[in-house]
Amino acid sequence: MSRNGDLIERVAGPPAPYFETRRVRFDRRTYLVVCEAADNGCYIRVEEEGADPRWYLFRDEGSAALQ
């Protein structure tokens, strides 16, 4: 999925081990952000009450990983 020049892709999760950089609670969802320098992207875990967690990979289309 592309949005505003960025790439968002649903993935299984970041490579282990990973380090949480930020956790944000908004509405009934918790967003866990894990930034990985290796692929110039950030993994975002969405935790919603009553649902399995989902991981997404967010990358800027201008990043080295996509060139």
N, C-alpha and C positions, 0 to 999 in steps of 0.2 A: 504494500500500500504506500502510496506517495502522497505527502501532504506538505504544501508550502516548500517544496524543494528538499524535503527530508524523506527518508525511507524508514518505514515502520514495518517490522516483520515479526510474526508470532514464532517463537522458538521454544525449545525444550528448557533452556536456562543457560546461564553463563558457565564457562569452564570453571571447575573447582580447583583450588579454593577461590572464593571471591569475598570481597569486603564491602559491606554495606556503607554507602556514603551518605545516604539521606533516607528518612522514612517520613512520609507525609500522610496524615489521615484527613480525608475529605469526604463529606457525606457519609456513606456507609462503606467506603472503600479505603484501603490502606495501600499506598504506593511505596514500594521499596526500590530505590535507585542504586544501581551498581555500575560504576563507570570503569571501563576496561580500556586502557591505552593501546593494547595490542591491535585492536581492530577499529580504533577511532570511533567507538560507539558506546552507548550506555544501554545496559539491560534494565528493564523496568518490570518489576513483579507487581501484579495487581491482585490484591487479596480482598475478596468481597464476601460478606457474611452469607453463609449457606452455599457457597460455590467453591470449586477447586481453584487454587491459585493459578494464574496465567502469567507467562513470561513473554516479553516483547523485546526486540532489539531495535533501538532507535539510532540511526546514523544520518549524518549530514551527507547529502549526495556528493558534495565536493571533497569528502574525506578520501584519504589515500587508499582505504580498503576498497573503494568502488571505482577507482581510476584505472 
